[in-house]
Amino acid sequence: MTTLARPRRAPRRKSVLEKLVLAALDEMKAANVKLLDVRELTDIADAMIVASGTSDRHVRAIAQRVLEKAREAGLRPLGVEGQRDGEWVLVDLQDVLLHVMLPRVREFYSIEQLWEAPSGPARRASSTPPRRRASPRAATH
């Protein structure tokens, strides 16, 4: 009897841009850095990196350093949001989205859980709307 082995996905290699961002995060002492492969979940980016800063000033400094490193490498960010407040800064580097957040903001939004690939089979949403419950008034008449 022959059993077929399930083909294994090759481990994904980090892109040059991902390495650049991760190096800048390490240099700035970002905490709890997590790299998410979102290629199979969305077309807007290949990777999402989530990191924490210890204060609003630290969050802004981390994001600023990543922007500096990207510009030095000849990359132009598509956009930056949240630098003024510094609780959550989003840096869009085209193929990589970077979220730098305060720990309490990161815990509240749980962004990693939204973007992690499901471990089991995907559930399909039902195409039929939920059934309406009969009103008590209709039951008495």
N, C-alpha and C positions, 0 to 999 in steps of 0.2 A: 504494500500500500504506500502510495506516495502522497505526502502532504506538501501543500504549497506554502511556502513562507510568505508572509506579508511583506511587501517591499518596504524597506525603511527609507524614510526621507533623510537625505543627507543633511548633516548639521548646517545650518545657515551661516555663511560667513558674514562678518560685519563689513559694511561698506566703508570707504575712506571717510565719508561724511560722519557716519556713526562713530568711528574711531576718534575723529576730531572732536566731536561733541563730548564723548565719554572722557577724553583726555582733559578737556577744559573743565568738566564737572569735577574730575578728580583733583585737578590743580586748585580749584576753588573750594575744595572740601565739602562738596554737596553730599547730603546724606541719603541713604536708602534709594540708590539709583537703580532703576528697573528699565530694562530694554524689552519692548514688546514688538513682536513681529506681527504686523497687521496687514500684510500683503493679501491674505485670503479673506480678510474682513471688509476691506475698503479699497477704493482706488485713489484716495486722496494722499496716501503716503505709504511707504514701505515699512517704516518703523516709527514707533512712538517711544520716547524716552521720558520717564517721569522721575523727578528728583525733588528732594526737600532741602530747604534752607532753614537756618536757625532763627532768623528774624526777617522782617520785610527788607531791611537794608541788604542782608545776605542774599535773599532771593533775587533782588535787583542786580546785585554785583555778579552773581552766577550767570544770569541771563546776559548781562552786558559782556562778560568775558567770552561767552559762547559766540556772541555776535562779532566781537573783535577777531576771534580765531577764524570764524567763517569768512569774514571780509579779507583777512590776511591770505586766506587760501583762494581768494578770487570768487567766492560765492556770495550771492546777493540774497538775503532773506526776503521772502514774500511778504512777511508781516510780523509785527510784534504787538502783543496786547497785554495790558496789565502792569506796565512798568511804573506808572504813576503811583498806584496803591501798593504794589509789591507783595500782595498776599498770594497771587497766582499770576505768573508771567508765562505767556504762551509765545514761543518762537517758532515760526513756520519756515523751515529751511527746505521746502519743496518735498524731498523724499523722506525727510525726518521732521517729525513734530516734537518739540521739546516743551514739557510742562514742568515748571519749577514752582513749587508750592510750599507754603508754610505747613507744618505737620497737621495742624488742626483742620486746615482747609482740605488737605489731601485725604484725611480720614473721613471728613464729611461727604466729599464727592465720590470717593472710592472709584476713581477713574480707571484704575487698573482692572477692576472687576468688570467694567463695562466693555473693555477692549480685549480681554484675554479670550482666546479661542475656547469654545466649550470642550470639555474633555470627553463627553459622551456623544451619542448621535444627536444631531440637531432636531429640535422639535419644530414642526411646522405649525404656523398659526392656522386656526380653523377659518375657512372661507365663509362659514355661515355665522350670522350675527347671533349673540346670545338670546335665548328664549326670554320672552317677556313673562313675568309672573302675572297671574290673573289677579285682578284687584278684588278685595273683599266685597266690594259693592256688587260686582258682576256675579259673584257666587250666590248672593241672597236673592237675586231676581231672576 
